């Protein structure tokens, strides 16, 4: 029963993450820039404060560069999280090759996401973003796999200590 509750929660979180990614993809270019600007502007201001005084043009260039990295980091991170959720979901079903499944699912979802942007017309779909998203997904799956292996090893050691103590 407990496993079923966890599985339901994982389904809800996975679907919610897909919806969040779709919602970000649905934004037009200016709204998307505004969203990433919320994070990029404080970072750019902090960087600018550590440098010699900048002209407005120089600051704008810095802000654009920071915003680019914020947007790409967001791509990577959201797909790492989606992959981790799919990995955990597959684990709840006892599936093998869950890292491959979660990474492939995310690669397909990223492809659909970029196609959606391309067809939508207000933004450009980029194959580079699909590659970045897939790399994020692979990292998310690897982190989950590493945690799973580490946890299993720790549990084995604990059981051995308990058996030795008896």
N, C-alpha and C positions, 0 to 999 in steps of 0.2 A: 504493500500500500504506500509506503514512504517513497519507494522508487517511482511509483506512478505519479505522485504529487510533484516530484522533482522533474519528471519527464514533461508533465503539463506546463510547469513553470518554464522549462527550457524551450518548449514550443512557443509559448507566449513571448518570451524574450527574443527568440530568433525571428519570429514574424515581426515583432515591434522594430527590431534593428533593420530588417528589410524595408519596412515602411519609412523609417527615419532616413535611410539612404535614398529611397525613392523621393521623399519630400525635398531633400537637399538637391537632388537632381532636377526636380520640377521647378526650382527657382530660376528666374531669368538671370542673365549675367550680372546686372546691376545689383539685384537683391543678394546674389551669391557673394559678390564683392563686399557688400555692406556687412553681411554676416561674418565673413572672414576678417573684415576690418576691425571688428570688435576685439579680436585677439591681436591682430597685427599692429594696430596703432600704438598700444602701450609698449609693445616690444620695440617698435621703431623709435618711439620717443626715448626709451631707455638707452638704446644704442646711440642715438643722436646726442644725448646728454653727455656721453663719454668721449665724444669726438669734438674737434674744433668746430666753431659755428658753421652752420650749413645754410646755403641759400634755399629758397622754397623749392627750386628745381631739384637740387641735390637731395633734399628731404623727401620729395615726391618719388624720386628714383629709389631711395632707400626703402620707403614704405612699400613701393611696388615689389621690390625684391623680397622683403619680409613677408608680404602677403602671398607671394608665390610659394614660399616655403611653408607657410601656415596651411595653405590650401592642399599642397602635396602631402604634408604630414597628416592632415585630416583624412585624405583619401586612404593612405596607408593604414592609419589607426582604425577607421571605421570598418575596414575589411579584415583587419587583424581580429577585432572584436567579433564580427560576424562569424569568422572562421572558428574562433574559440567556442562560440555558442553552438555551432553546427557540430564541432568536434565533441563537445560534451553531450549533445543530443544523441549523436551516434554511439557514444560510450554508454549512455543509458539503455540503449538497445543491445549492447554487447557486440556491436559491429567491429569487425577488423578493418584495417585500412581506413580508419576514420580520418587520419590526417590527409590522405589522398582525397577522400570523399569531400571533406570540408573545403579543401583547397580548390578542387574542381568545381564544386558548387559555387564558390565565391567568384571563380574565374568566369563562369557562365553568367552569374548575376551581374558582375562588372561589365561584361560584354553587352548584356541587355541594357544596363544603365547608360552606357556610352551611346548605344544605338538610340535609346530614348532621347538623349540630349541632342543627337544629330538630327533625328526626325522632328523633334520639337521646334527646332529652328532658332531658339533664343540663345543657345549655347553650342559649342562645338564638341562633338564626341571625338575623343582622342585614343588611339590604340596604346599610346604611352601610359595613359591613365589605367587602362585595363592591365597592363604589365605591372604598374605600381600597385594596383589593388591586389593583384594575384600574389605579388611578393609580400604584401601585408598579410594576406590570407595564409601564406606558407609560414610566415613568422608566428602568426597566431596559433596555427596548428602545432608548430614545433614547440612553442612555449607550453601548450597544454600537454603535449606528449612528454616533455621533460618533467613537468610537475607530476604527471601520472607515474612515470618511472621512478622518480625520487620518492614519492609517497609510498609506492609499492615496496621499494627497498627499505624504507624506514619501518614500515609495518612488519616486514619479514624479520628485520633485526630485533624489533620489539618482541615478536612472538618467540624468537630464539632465546632472548634473555629471560622471558617469562617461563619457557619450558625448562631452561637450565636452572632457574631458581627453584623449581618444584622438587 
